[in-house]
């Protein structure tokens, strides 16, 4: 009887040990899978560049106090961790005011001034829809324009740049300073220095920039014009004040009519 009881006890212990061994082996297999998956994840965390170049961090949102990429930070799926720009294909993106955007077209030349050099570039893209305007932009309407830069050693992303787009070229034309021109209700005038006193001259003008304006008719090369005539010539001051008064009166006269419209 004792022998039979001992055999049953030992048989039960053997069965329990086999069950525990099977459980331990299953647990070991799971741990091996976790280990292999962790090793693969660790290998996947190594980023190898396909070519030499510059690596930069993506810009963090302006409202964040800390960068997105930092040691110990948690990352998500499809998150951009690093950027590797193609330095052989650099461009400048800027906003051009709505008053001149109709004159800007792809293919036009541009002069890009960088901190250490000046490059001749080309307009490659002009947006057909304006960027959103609001109080944060001063309600200024601008269109995104892309300037394609030539390949040049030393260009880096984020460099500050000043861009001048060449809208038109007028060779061999008569120019006078913009400060010498007064626009009135009767036309555009300048004052030419005469033998005794300044002479009022009606002129026809063409294209202009911030400094000079093209004169199509009314002046001859070599004639001396007066800069800022509204401050130096009484007649010019009176014409300017009359134009300003007329514009103010017209605005006041139109306001009640506009307010009555639904």
Buried (B, 14 or more C-beta within 10 A) or exposed (E): EEEEEEEEEEEEEEEEEEEEEEEEEEEEEEEEEEEEEEEEEEEEEEEEEEEEEEEEEEEEEEEEEEEBBEEEEEEEEEEEEEEBBEBEEBEBEBBBEEEEBEEBEEEBBBBBEBEEEEBEBBBBEBBEEBEEEEEEEEEEBBBBBBBBBEEEEEBEEEEEBEBEBEEEEEEEEBBBEBBBBBEBEEEBBBBBEEEEEBBBBEBEBBBEEEEBBBBEEBBEEEBEBBEEBBEEBEBBBEBBEEBEEEEEEEEEEEEEEEEEEE
